Amino acid sequence: MAERYDVHVLLLAQINRTVAKQSDKRPSREDVKGSGGWEEVADQIFAVHREKVYDPDDDEDLFEVGLLKQKLGPFGTWYSYEWTAKFLRIGKFVESSSA
């Protein structure tokens, strides 16, 4: 479809729920596997994470985006941004880290 119409295709999917039982709640490539096989053909896979969802007492509320897969280049980096829940707003960039 992407080649035929010369467009990008974006697929949103829920990952395996076992991530909630792990000590590190950030999704990994293994959590995506078994989600229908699309992870094998995807050029890139991104995941989002908010630690405050799992730990409401956490003072810092960050919205994190992780690059789990990329065909042409490095992957495994997480990018953190400020999150304002009241307005559902992603704020300024805070930091990046490698998983």
C-alpha positions, 0 to 999 in steps of 0.5 A: 500500500505504501509503495502503490500510493507513495505514502507512509503507513502508521500502525498503532498497536497495544503491546503485550501486557506483561510489561506491567509486571517487569521492574523496568516498565519501558517496552522492549522489542520482545514485548512487541513480538507476537503482536501479529507479525507486523513487527518483522516487516516494519521499518521502524518501531517506536514505543511511548512510556510514562513512569507516572502511570505505574508510580503515581508518587513519582515527582517527575512526570515525563513522556518518553519515546523510544526507538525500538527498531530502525532498519537503517541506523542505530536504535535503542535510544529513549527521548524524554519530554516534559508532560503536562497531564492537565492539558495533555501536552508534550513539553520541551525535550529533557534528555535522551538515554540508551536502553 
